[in-house]
């Protein structure tokens, strides 16, 4: 199968491909729990015995195994999940660059990408928590 590059119409909500840095928005599931987000759901799978959680608005599409999530949080943190839908103002996200480089080709030309979709500044990890 030949590899092809995505065209401009195939970029997702959580991606910016306007410069060579290629930034992605990552949602922090820990933030959903801390804020007691009303769109976070959980369920118990009777077949496997596992518990899972996810987002009803599909801000992130993954369903997370709660036991593995809790283990990861105890040993340094679960981390972020790539955003797949439109974030809401309370969604805690960070923007992670895929490539680092110097020069005009790597300079950000889309600073609004760091904002929430509703032009409301969301919790942003660039503001370093002390």
C-alpha atoms as a printed R data frame, in Angstrom:
    type eleno elety resid chain resno       x      y      z
1   ATOM     1    CA   UNK     A     1   0.000  0.000  0.000
2   ATOM     2    CA   UNK     A     2   1.413  3.390 -0.958
3   ATOM     3    CA   UNK     A     3   1.808  6.027  1.742
4   ATOM     4    CA   UNK     A     4   0.069  9.294  1.020
5   ATOM     5    CA   UNK     A     5   0.073 12.605  2.824
6   ATOM     6    CA   UNK     A     6  -3.230 13.962  4.088
7   ATOM     7    CA   UNK     A     7  -4.727 16.778  2.077
8   ATOM     8    CA   UNK     A     8  -5.988 20.056  3.575
9   ATOM     9    CA   UNK     A     9  -9.538 18.733  3.932
10  ATOM    10    CA   UNK     A    10  -8.419 15.826  6.113
11  ATOM    11    CA   UNK     A    11  -7.074 17.789  9.099
12  ATOM    12    CA   UNK     A    12  -8.916 17.098 12.350
13  ATOM    13    CA   UNK     A    13 -10.083 19.503 15.099
14  ATOM    14    CA   UNK     A    14  -7.040 18.848 17.251
15  ATOM    15    CA   UNK     A    15  -4.410 19.288 14.563
16  ATOM    16    CA   UNK     A    16  -2.631 22.290 13.111
17  ATOM    17    CA   UNK     A    17  -0.537 21.693 10.014
18  ATOM    18    CA   UNK     A    18  -0.004 25.306  8.936
19  ATOM    19    CA   UNK     A    19   3.754 25.257  9.595
20  ATOM    20    CA   UNK     A    20   6.354 22.498  9.755
21  ATOM    21    CA   UNK     A    21   5.994 22.074 13.525
22  ATOM    22    CA   UNK     A    22   2.710 20.086 13.223
23  ATOM    23    CA   UNK     A    23   0.942 20.726 16.556
24  ATOM    24    CA   UNK     A    24  -1.676 18.493 18.183
25  ATOM    25    CA   UNK     A    25  -4.064 19.247 21.054
26  ATOM    26    CA   UNK     A    26  -3.996 16.674 23.837
27  ATOM    27    CA   UNK     A    27  -6.813 16.366 26.374
28  ATOM    28    CA   UNK     A    28  -5.881 15.603 29.969
29  ATOM    29    CA   UNK     A    29  -8.338 12.983 31.348
30  ATOM    30    CA   UNK     A    30  -7.061 13.779 34.841
31  ATOM    31    CA   UNK     A    31  -8.543 17.263 34.386
32  ATOM    32    CA   UNK     A    32 -11.937 15.777 33.473
33  ATOM    33    CA   UNK     A    33 -11.950 13.885 36.766
34  ATOM    34    CA   UNK     A    34 -10.700 16.840 38.822
35  ATOM    35    CA   UNK     A    35 -13.393 19.118 37.372
36  ATOM    36    CA   UNK     A    36 -16.039 16.381 37.725
37  ATOM    37    CA   UNK     A    37 -16.988 16.981 34.119
38  ATOM    38    CA   UNK     A    38 -20.633 16.096 33.556
39  ATOM    39    CA   UNK     A    39 -19.752 14.642 30.151
40  ATOM    40    CA   UNK     A    40 -17.332 12.048 31.530
41  ATOM    41    CA   UNK     A    41 -18.956  8.625 31.713
42  ATOM    42    CA   UNK     A    42 -17.828  5.308 33.133
43  ATOM    43    CA   UNK     A    43 -19.106  1.777 32.919
44  ATOM    44    CA   UNK     A    44 -18.270 -1.706 34.128
45  ATOM    45    CA   UNK     A    45 -17.822 -4.355 31.428
46  ATOM    46    CA   UNK     A    46 -19.275 -7.568 32.885
47  ATOM    47    CA   UNK     A    47 -17.471 -9.789 30.350
48  ATOM    48    CA   UNK     A    48 -13.948 -8.590 31.109
49  ATOM    49    CA   UNK     A    49 -14.569 -7.258 34.619
50  ATOM    50    CA   UNK     A    50 -12.838 -4.010 33.663
51  ATOM    51    CA   UNK     A    51 -14.081 -0.456 34.218
52  ATOM    52    CA   UNK     A    52 -13.812  2.130 31.457
53  ATOM    53    CA   UNK     A    53 -14.331  5.875 31.130
54  ATOM    54    CA   UNK     A    54 -14.837  8.152 28.151
55  ATOM    55    CA   UNK     A    55 -16.267 11.467 26.949
56  ATOM    56    CA   UNK     A    56 -19.926 11.698 25.882
57  ATOM    57    CA   UNK     A    57 -19.055 14.636 23.585
58  ATOM    58    CA   UNK     A    58 -16.209 12.650 22.006
59  ATOM    59    CA   UNK     A    59 -13.711 15.403 22.769
60  ATOM    60    CA   UNK     A    60 -11.469 12.350 23.003
61  ATOM    61    CA   UNK     A    61 -12.656  9.136 21.358
62  ATOM    62    CA   UNK     A    62 -10.698  6.622 23.424
63  ATOM    63    CA   UNK     A    63 -12.277  4.658 26.233
64  ATOM    64    CA   UNK     A    64  -9.757  4.418 29.054
65  ATOM    65    CA   UNK     A    65  -9.342  1.418 31.343
66  ATOM    66    CA   UNK     A    66  -9.822  3.001 34.777
67  ATOM    67    CA   UNK     A    67  -7.543  0.560 36.609
68  ATOM    68    CA   UNK     A    68  -4.674  1.213 34.171
69  ATOM    69    CA   UNK     A    69  -5.349  4.951 34.380
70  ATOM    70    CA   UNK     A    70  -5.133  4.892 38.197
71  ATOM    71    CA   UNK     A    71  -1.891  2.876 38.074
72  ATOM    72    CA   UNK     A    72  -0.388  5.358 35.611
73  ATOM    73    CA   UNK     A    73  -1.430  8.316 37.787
74  ATOM    74    CA   UNK     A    74   0.379  6.772 40.771
75  ATOM    75    CA   UNK     A    75   3.581  6.351 38.777
76  ATOM    76    CA   UNK     A    76   3.981  9.766 37.173
77  ATOM    77    CA   UNK     A    77   0.766 10.530 35.347
78  ATOM    78    CA   UNK     A    78  -1.349  9.153 32.527
79  ATOM    79    CA   UNK     A    79  -0.663 12.005 30.131
80  ATOM    80    CA   UNK     A    80  -2.761 13.373 27.322
81  ATOM    81    CA   UNK     A    81  -4.975 11.830 24.653
82  ATOM    82    CA   UNK     A    82  -5.236 13.324 21.196
83  ATOM    83    CA   UNK     A    83  -8.272 15.538 20.822
84  ATOM    84    CA   UNK     A    84 -10.751 14.137 18.297
85  ATOM    85    CA   UNK     A    85 -13.679 16.528 18.712
86  ATOM    86    CA   UNK     A    86 -14.326 20.156 19.544
87  ATOM    87    CA   UNK     A    87 -13.124 20.975 23.083
88  ATOM    88    CA   UNK     A    88 -15.461 22.726 25.466
89  ATOM    89    CA   UNK     A    89 -14.320 25.727 27.536
90  ATOM    90    CA   UNK     A    90 -13.676 23.604 30.638
91  ATOM    91    CA   UNK     A    91 -11.553 21.021 28.783
92  ATOM    92    CA   UNK     A    92  -7.982 20.990 30.004
93  ATOM    93    CA   UNK     A    93  -5.701 20.571 27.047
94  ATOM    94    CA   UNK     A    94  -2.154 21.210 26.029
95  ATOM    95    CA   UNK     A    95  -0.651 21.704 22.631
96  ATOM    96    CA   UNK     A    96   2.235 19.437 21.764
97  ATOM    97    CA   UNK     A    97   4.501 20.052 18.773
98  ATOM    98    CA   UNK     A    98   5.494 17.034 16.691
99  ATOM    99    CA   UNK     A    99   8.666 18.528 15.242
100 ATOM   100    CA   UNK     A   100  11.082 21.112 16.521
101 ATOM   101    CA   UNK     A   101  13.114 23.320 14.288
102 ATOM   102    CA   UNK     A   102  14.397 26.815 13.765
103 ATOM   103    CA   UNK     A   103  13.591 29.380 11.156
104 ATOM   104    CA   UNK     A   104  10.492 30.812  9.524
105 ATOM   105    CA   UNK     A   105   9.165 27.412  8.384
106 ATOM   106    CA   UNK     A   106   8.746 26.395 12.048
107 ATOM   107    CA   UNK     A   107   7.311 29.706 13.303
108 ATOM   108    CA   UNK     A   108   3.705 29.543 14.481
109 ATOM   109    CA   UNK     A   109   1.319 31.130 11.988
110 ATOM   110    CA   UNK     A   110  -1.856 30.029 13.824
111 ATOM   111    CA   UNK     A   111  -1.705 31.285 17.446
112 ATOM   112    CA   UNK     A   112  -5.512 30.866 17.796
113 ATOM   113    CA   UNK     A   113  -4.921 27.101 17.719
114 ATOM   114    CA   UNK     A   114  -3.806 27.416 21.360
115 ATOM   115    CA   UNK     A   115  -7.284 28.679 22.336
116 ATOM   116    CA   UNK     A   116 -10.477 26.765 22.957
117 ATOM   117    CA   UNK     A   117 -12.824 26.494 19.963
118 ATOM   118    CA   UNK     A   118 -15.276 29.042 21.411
119 ATOM   119    CA   UNK     A   119 -12.598 31.757 21.613
120 ATOM   120    CA   UNK     A   120 -12.568 31.291 25.384
121 ATOM   121    CA   UNK     A   121  -9.111 30.753 26.799
122 ATOM   122    CA   UNK     A   122  -9.074 27.240 28.211
123 ATOM   123    CA   UNK     A   123  -6.774 25.981 30.919
124 ATOM   124    CA   UNK     A   124  -3.453 25.964 29.159
125 ATOM   125    CA   UNK     A   125  -0.366 24.185 30.424
126 ATOM   126    CA   UNK     A   126   1.845 26.819 28.773
127 ATOM   127    CA   UNK     A   127   1.027 28.956 31.826
128 ATOM   128    CA   UNK     A   128   3.261 26.674 33.997
129 ATOM   129    CA   UNK     A   129   1.751 25.556 37.249
130 ATOM   130    CA   UNK     A   130   3.995 26.234 40.232
